[in-house]
């Protein structure tokens, strides 16, 4: 029995990566902190809410891997800030998804 290969368009793949990064409250809090500043050292983020530095590092890595934030090494710290290009892309993809591919129709809600 042959298996069917499913291909996804590039927008869905990007949105899935962004959605994964947004799927944890700590990462949303980190984005909230960074969105209010030009840039922020990771040490400052740890002071904003109680989270172990190792856990913070894992969340920052997930956000960086998604492209939502960027980091710059400035020994002994790493400076993190929102990646504006990918931030706007994420907004566009999410808006496009919810406005163009609604999963709920008026008929099912009656």
HELIX and SHEET records of a PDB file:
HELIX    1   1 UNK A   10  UNK A   21  1                                  12    
HELIX    2   2 UNK A   25  UNK A   35  1                                  11    
HELIX    3   3 UNK A   42  UNK A   48  1                                   7    
HELIX    4   4 UNK A   53  UNK A   66  1                                  14    
HELIX    5   5 UNK A   84  UNK A  100  1                                  17    
HELIX    6   6 UNK A  107  UNK A  109  5                                   3    
SHEET    1   A 3 UNK A  40  UNK A  41  0                                        
SHEET    2   A 3 UNK A  77  UNK A  82 -1                                        
SHEET    3   A 3 UNK A  69  UNK A  74 -1                                        
END                                                                             
